[in-house]
Amino acid sequence: MTDKKNKQPFYLIDTDADFYRPLGVRLAICISVACWAAIEIYNGDGFWGVLSGAAALYCVYALFLSYNPPPKVEAPVRPADDDEEEPEAETPKEKEEDEPPKAS
């Protein structure tokens, strides 16, 4: 049997996800669900209109009224490895050996 104290709470919209951070995404979700409710009511489907209207109100509540953006997590900076050797610059003598002989 699982311990209920360690169980995560169930949310319809997990606002801790970075997906919901941009304002445009949250607006698009709320507007699309509200349009869905309006279309259902316009077509005379009262049950689906009320159901989708309640979903739109929940979206507004979860994504605007009680929204607390998650803290930004920056990627850790990886220190440079001292073991990696950088390619050495060619010496002038090596450059002369690589060049073809000059015609006189």
Backbone as a chain_set.jsonl record, in Angstrom:
{"seq": "MTDKKNKQPFYLIDTDADFYRPLGVRLAICISVACWAAIEIYNGDGFWGVLSGAAALYCVYALFLSYNPPPKVEAPVRPADDDEEEPEAETPKEKEEDEPPKAS", "coords": {"N": [[0.846, -1.172, 0.0], [0.572, 2.213, -0.813], [2.103, 5.135, 0.55], [0.244, 7.885, 1.518], [1.234, 10.359, 2.196], [3.532, 10.898, 0.735], [2.614, 11.113, -1.793], [2.152, 12.822, -4.874], [0.173, 15.77, -5.4], [-2.807, 15.934, -7.418], [-3.122, 17.764, -10.332], [-4.953, 19.482, -12.804], [-3.786, 21.238, -14.565], [-0.446, 21.552, -14.72], [1.292, 23.897, -13.381], [3.943, 24.21, -12.816], [5.49, 23.544, -14.916], [7.738, 24.557, -17.506], [6.539, 25.166, -19.869], [4.269, 26.744, -19.538], [5.216, 29.25, -18.908], [5.531, 31.5, -20.814], [3.512, 34.347, -21.548], [1.884, 34.447, -23.808], [1.309, 31.77, -24.421], [-0.274, 30.997, -22.253], [-2.414, 32.77, -22.589], [-3.375, 31.919, -25.11], [-4.305, 29.339, -24.53], [-6.4, 29.84, -22.682], [-8.113, 31.477, -24.23], [-8.741, 29.796, -26.395], [-10.17, 27.722, -25.14], [-12.306, 29.17, -24.088], [-13.473, 30.067, -26.465], [-14.287, 27.623, -27.475], [-16.279, 27.011, -25.612], [-18.099, 29.074, -26.186], [-18.846, 28.413, -28.816], [-20.112, 25.957, -28.404], [-22.304, 26.766, -26.828], [-23.551, 28.499, -28.627], [-24.341, 26.698, -30.603], [-26.328, 25.414, -29.291], [-25.861, 23.385, -27.495], [-26.17, 22.946, -24.422], [-25.186, 21.461, -22.203], [-22.492, 20.748, -22.928], [-21.58, 23.291, -23.363], [-21.667, 24.474, -20.801], [-19.909, 22.766, -19.49], [-17.461, 23.162, -20.924], [-17.25, 25.878, -20.49], [-16.821, 25.947, -17.738], [-14.338, 24.723, -17.745], [-12.876, 26.702, -19.057], [-13.018, 28.771, -17.17], [-11.585, 27.544, -15.113], [-9.074, 27.401, -16.344], [-8.429, 30.13, -16.55], [-8.302, 30.741, -13.837], [-6.205, 28.997, -12.953], [-4.045, 29.657, -14.648], [-3.713, 32.406, -14.534], [-4.82, 33.83, -12.224], [-3.938, 32.387, -9.928], [-1.379, 31.811, -10.666], [2.006, 31.163, -10.269], [5.062, 31.706, -11.38], [7.51, 29.175, -12.094], [10.8, 29.016, -10.644], [13.591, 30.142, -12.583], [15.852, 27.886, -13.917], [19.173, 27.774, -14.343], [21.505, 26.452, -16.655], [24.178, 24.499, -15.511], [27.524, 25.703, -15.505], [30.058, 24.246, -17.258], [33.245, 23.456, -16.169], [36.376, 24.173, -17.755], [38.283, 21.576, -19.12], [41.417, 20.665, -17.992], [42.926, 18.682, -18.987], [42.598, 18.426, -21.693], [44.351, 19.061, -24.607], [45.319, 21.876, -26.437], [45.572, 22.43, -29.948], [48.82, 22.854, -31.155], [50.447, 25.747, -32.465], [51.793, 26.012, -35.76], [55.254, 25.921, -36.327], [57.546, 28.242, -37.888], [59.422, 26.765, -39.362], [58.118, 24.328, -39.89], [56.114, 25.234, -41.568], [57.574, 25.966, -43.81], [58.363, 23.479, -44.754], [55.981, 22.371, -45.598], [55.233, 23.897, -47.765], [55.196, 24.048, -51.358], [58.066, 23.735, -53.509], [59.575, 26.747, -54.729], [59.408, 28.045, -57.991], [62.093, 29.182, -60.02]], "CA": [[0.0, 0.0, 0.0], [1.412, 3.404, -0.91], [1.961, 6.136, 1.604], [-0.416, 9.06, 0.957], [1.985, 11.574, 2.506], [4.532, 11.109, -0.302], [1.951, 11.154, -3.09], [2.024, 14.141, -5.482], [-1.224, 16.159, -5.613], [-3.25, 15.89, -8.816], [-3.513, 19.039, -10.919], [-5.318, 19.399, -14.216], [-2.761, 22.015, -15.259], [0.763, 21.594, -13.896], [1.879, 25.213, -13.65], [5.386, 24.188, -12.579], [6.174, 23.269, -16.18], [8.221, 25.747, -18.207], [5.667, 25.404, -21.019], [3.279, 27.773, -19.213], [5.874, 30.501, -18.537], [5.208, 32.639, -21.683], [2.154, 34.874, -21.433], [1.14, 34.097, -25.02], [0.833, 30.386, -24.321], [-1.39, 30.983, -21.298], [-3.544, 33.45, -23.234], [-3.906, 31.069, -26.183], [-5.059, 28.241, -23.922], [-7.663, 30.357, -22.127], [-8.973, 31.974, -25.316], [-9.262, 28.679, -27.186], [-11.191, 27.006, -24.365], [-13.472, 30.051, -24.017], [-14.122, 30.004, -27.793], [-14.953, 26.332, -27.532], [-17.51, 27.141, -24.83], [-19.019, 29.938, -26.931], [-19.365, 27.655, -29.967], [-21.062, 24.962, -27.891], [-23.52, 27.468, -26.418], [-24.167, 29.016, -29.852], [-24.964, 25.572, -31.301], [-27.45, 24.914, -28.507], [-25.462, 22.28, -26.63], [-26.021, 23.56, -23.107], [-24.339, 20.677, -21.316], [-21.087, 20.914, -23.321], [-21.243, 24.701, -23.172], [-21.383, 24.69, -19.382], [-18.704, 22.01, -19.166], [-16.285, 23.849, -21.463], [-17.165, 27.169, -19.802], [-16.169, 25.688, -16.458], [-12.923, 24.477, -18.048], [-12.272, 28.004, -19.353], [-12.844, 29.474, -15.894], [-10.483, 26.905, -14.406], [-7.839, 27.819, -17.014], [-8.149, 31.508, -16.136], [-7.887, 30.699, -12.44], [-4.914, 28.325, -12.778], [-2.965, 30.243, -15.44], [-3.553, 33.846, -14.307], [-5.11, 34.294, -10.872], [-3.093, 31.739, -8.927], [-0.131, 31.396, -11.323], [3.271, 31.583, -9.69], [6.013, 31.078, -12.297], [8.585, 28.427, -11.452], [12.086, 29.717, -10.746], [14.397, 29.761, -13.738], [17.0, 27.059, -13.588], [20.215, 27.981, -15.336], [22.347, 25.292, -16.875], [25.468, 24.661, -14.846], [28.656, 25.97, -16.39], [31.037, 23.168, -17.169], [34.597, 24.006, -16.152], [37.241, 23.71, -18.83], [39.148, 20.46, -18.739], [42.835, 20.964, -18.158], [43.557, 17.554, -19.653], [42.524, 18.59, -23.138], [45.433, 19.878, -25.137], [44.971, 22.679, -27.591], [46.536, 22.19, -31.02], [49.916, 23.814, -31.142], [50.63, 26.501, -33.704], [52.921, 25.533, -36.539], [56.456, 26.76, -36.289], [57.906, 28.68, -39.247], [60.164, 25.713, -40.058], [57.138, 23.376, -40.38], [55.401, 25.877, -42.676], [58.427, 25.913, -44.987], [58.389, 22.115, -45.249], [54.7, 22.081, -46.217], [55.067, 24.667, -48.999], [55.892, 23.461, -52.505], [59.259, 24.515, -53.885], [59.31, 27.9, -55.598], [60.077, 27.993, -59.292], [62.85, 30.395, -60.25]], "C": [[0.895, 1.239, 0.0], [1.101, 4.381, 0.208], [1.376, 7.408, 0.997], [0.34, 10.351, 1.23], [2.989, 11.905, 1.412], [3.926, 11.241, -1.69], [1.827, 12.595, -3.579], [0.55, 14.506, -5.626], [-1.547, 16.158, -7.105], [-3.7, 17.275, -9.258], [-3.905, 18.804, -12.37], [-4.298, 20.131, -15.072], [-1.568, 22.122, -14.312], [1.512, 22.893, -14.204], [3.361, 25.28, -13.32], [6.171, 23.922, -13.858], [6.584, 24.583, -16.847], [7.354, 26.097, -19.414], [4.715, 26.563, -20.776], [3.911, 29.115, -18.854], [5.52, 31.666, -19.473], [3.736, 33.044, -21.567], [1.299, 34.474, -22.628], [0.569, 32.69, -24.98], [-0.371, 30.321, -23.386], [-2.618, 31.668, -21.877], [-4.187, 32.565, -24.297], [-4.742, 29.922, -25.62], [-6.414, 28.73, -23.421], [-8.62, 30.814, -23.222], [-9.546, 30.816, -26.117], [-10.338, 27.902, -26.431], [-12.459, 27.856, -24.241], [-14.215, 30.083, -25.362], [-14.868, 28.694, -27.974], [-16.278, 26.393, -26.771], [-18.537, 27.984, -25.574], [-19.634, 29.203, -28.125], [-20.39, 26.628, -29.505], [-22.38, 25.622, -27.483], [-24.271, 27.989, -27.644], [-24.899, 27.9, -30.603], [-26.097, 24.934, -30.501], [-27.128, 23.716, -27.634], [-25.145, 22.839, -25.245], [-25.083, 22.799, -22.181], [-22.862, 20.882, -21.64], [-20.648, 22.364, -23.191], [-20.886, 25.016, -21.73], [-20.092, 23.973, -18.984], [-17.445, 22.709, -19.675], [-16.143, 25.252, -20.875], [-16.494, 27.033, -18.434], [-14.674, 25.418, -16.663], [-12.203, 25.785, -18.356], [-12.052, 28.805, -18.073], [-11.708, 28.873, -15.076], [-9.142, 27.306, -15.018], [-7.456, 29.237, -16.606], [-7.665, 31.527, -14.691], [-6.456, 30.146, -12.3], [-3.776, 29.063, -13.475], [-2.775, 31.741, -15.219], [-3.73, 34.236, -12.841], [-4.197, 33.675, -9.818], [-1.739, 31.312, -9.493], [1.077, 32.012, -10.626], [4.361, 30.928, -10.535], [7.114, 30.328, -11.553], [9.896, 29.186, -11.582], [12.869, 29.216, -11.949], [15.609, 28.976, -13.25], [18.017, 27.234, -14.705], [21.064, 26.724, -15.444], [23.686, 25.505, -16.188], [26.588, 24.85, -15.86], [29.684, 24.876, -16.176], [32.433, 23.76, -17.175], [35.43, 23.4, -17.281], [38.131, 22.591, -18.31], [40.596, 20.844, -18.997], [43.544, 19.852, -18.91], [43.565, 17.702, -21.169], [43.635, 19.521, -23.6], [44.937, 20.631, -26.351], [45.992, 22.402, -28.68], [47.595, 23.291, -31.022], [50.013, 24.511, -32.494], [51.862, 25.971, -34.427], [54.096, 26.494, -36.408], [56.801, 27.17, -37.709], [58.642, 27.601, -40.027], [59.196, 24.682, -40.647], [56.385, 23.944, -41.565], [56.234, 25.78, -43.944], [58.441, 24.518, -45.582], [57.1, 21.781, -45.98], [54.522, 22.802, -47.553], [55.789, 23.982, -50.147], [57.115, 24.325, -52.875], [58.893, 25.62, -54.865], [60.089, 27.744, -56.895], [60.84, 29.277, -59.51], [63.007, 30.688, -61.711]], "O": [[1.874, 1.295, 0.744], [-0.013, 4.436, 0.73], [1.95, 7.959, 0.057], [0.104, 11.35, 0.55], [3.273, 13.08, 1.18], [4.649, 11.457, -2.663], [1.449, 13.485, -2.817], [-0.259, 13.635, -5.945], [-0.668, 16.357, -7.944], [-4.562, 17.886, -8.625], [-3.267, 18.025, -13.078], [-3.982, 19.694, -16.179], [-1.67, 22.71, -13.235], [2.271, 22.968, -15.17], [3.982, 26.323, -13.528], [7.393, 24.063, -13.874], [5.874, 25.586, -16.764], [7.432, 27.214, -19.925], [4.384, 27.293, -21.71], [3.182, 30.049, -18.52], [5.227, 32.751, -18.972], [2.844, 32.199, -21.497], [0.111, 34.191, -22.471], [-0.54, 32.453, -25.458], [-1.368, 29.668, -23.693], [-3.74, 31.202, -21.68], [-5.412, 32.475, -24.372], [-5.78, 29.578, -26.185], [-7.446, 28.118, -23.696], [-9.821, 30.557, -23.138], [-10.721, 30.847, -26.485], [-11.32, 27.47, -27.034], [-13.567, 27.321, -24.283], [-15.445, 30.122, -25.39], [-15.951, 28.661, -28.558], [-17.289, 25.877, -27.247], [-19.72, 27.644, -25.593], [-20.822, 29.363, -28.404], [-21.425, 26.45, -30.148], [-23.454, 25.089, -27.765], [-25.5, 27.925, -27.688], [-25.962, 28.136, -31.176], [-26.753, 24.011, -30.984], [-28.036, 23.092, -27.086], [-23.998, 23.163, -24.941], [-24.285, 23.399, -21.462], [-22.063, 21.155, -20.744], [-19.475, 22.638, -22.937], [-19.923, 25.735, -21.463], [-19.282, 24.513, -18.231], [-16.468, 22.836, -18.938], [-15.028, 25.764, -20.771], [-15.706, 27.887, -18.026], [-13.846, 25.835, -15.853], [-11.05, 25.964, -17.965], [-11.014, 29.447, -17.912], [-10.955, 29.596, -14.423], [-8.174, 27.528, -14.29], [-6.285, 29.514, -16.347], [-6.724, 32.247, -14.359], [-5.612, 30.736, -11.626], [-2.659, 29.097, -12.96], [-1.776, 32.301, -15.669], [-2.867, 34.907, -12.276], [-3.735, 34.371, -8.914], [-1.027, 30.531, -8.863], [1.149, 33.224, -10.426], [4.573, 29.72, -10.428], [7.593, 30.781, -10.513], [10.079, 29.93, -12.546], [12.824, 28.035, -12.294], [16.287, 29.362, -12.298], [17.76, 26.891, -15.859], [21.308, 26.029, -14.458], [24.263, 26.588, -16.279], [26.594, 24.236, -16.927], [30.12, 24.618, -15.054], [32.78, 24.498, -18.097], [35.208, 22.264, -17.699], [38.66, 22.659, -17.201], [40.949, 21.292, -20.088], [44.648, 20.053, -19.417], [44.44, 17.164, -21.846], [43.829, 20.611, -23.061], [44.221, 20.084, -27.19], [47.161, 22.163, -28.378], [47.296, 24.48, -30.907], [49.697, 23.929, -33.531], [52.835, 25.542, -33.807], [53.932, 27.713, -36.383], [56.382, 26.501, -38.654], [58.498, 27.529, -41.247], [59.405, 24.206, -41.763], [56.047, 23.201, -42.486], [55.697, 25.544, -45.026], [58.521, 24.377, -46.802], [57.124, 20.973, -46.909], [53.736, 22.357, -48.389], [56.858, 23.403, -49.957], [57.156, 25.516, -52.568], [58.02, 25.453, -55.717], [61.261, 27.368, -56.9], [60.321, 30.357, -59.228], [63.627, 31.686, -62.078]]}, "num_chains": 1, "name": "protein.A"}
